[in-house]
Amino acid sequence: MVANQLTLHSTQFPVTAVTTDVLPMNTNREAFDTRFDMLCCQLYAEGIWSPSTVKGCTPSEIALIEKTYNLRLPHSYVTMMTEIGWNAGRFTTLGEYEFDFNVALSRLTKERQYAALDGKLKELDAILSPSGFVFLHRLGDYHLFFNCDGTDDPEIRYYFSSDLSHGFAYASVIDMLNGLADYCRSIKYW
């Protein structure tokens, strides 16, 4: 790796301010990987992520998540977890957002158990559908999920456990990561 460059997916990118808006949004894996790599470079350049704190999941860990829920995870989520599945730097420093490997491995089961205890399992199952996968929670009530429907980069939806209100959250994994990055940028004491 050359100084001021970052290599991701065998492509070198200069570590400077990078925008992901230059590439069209589509489900082509190569285009997604390029947009993801550009976003990673931007997050490293801004100090939101650092090579010393960011740690990804292994292919066997991702396979364990898929086996546990009998789901095929979308390419975008697998790519994200490969980069930041164990530690997402400033995204998770305060513990407000949790979406690491342990959350991925257990959150859906826990949410179904909690809903069953509250008598809300039928309603939760209607929101999630059989292919729904809960991968992030914020302060235990706000949850993000997507449907494992065979698309490479499905839309991200939300629900609240307290009242099961739900809806659209982000168009893609990259949009979600950009949203978390904006949140990190807004916190001045980091």
Secondary structure, 3 states (H helix, E strand, C coil): CCCCEEEECCEEEECCCCCCCCCCCCCCHHHHHHHHHHHHHHHHHCCCCCCCCCECCCHHHHHHHHHHHCCCCCHHHHHHHHHHCCECHHHCCCCCEECCHHHHHHHHHHHHHHHHHCCCHHHHHHHHCCCEEEEEEECCCEEEEEECCCCCCCCEEEEECCCCCEEEEECCHHHHHHHHHHHHHHCCCC
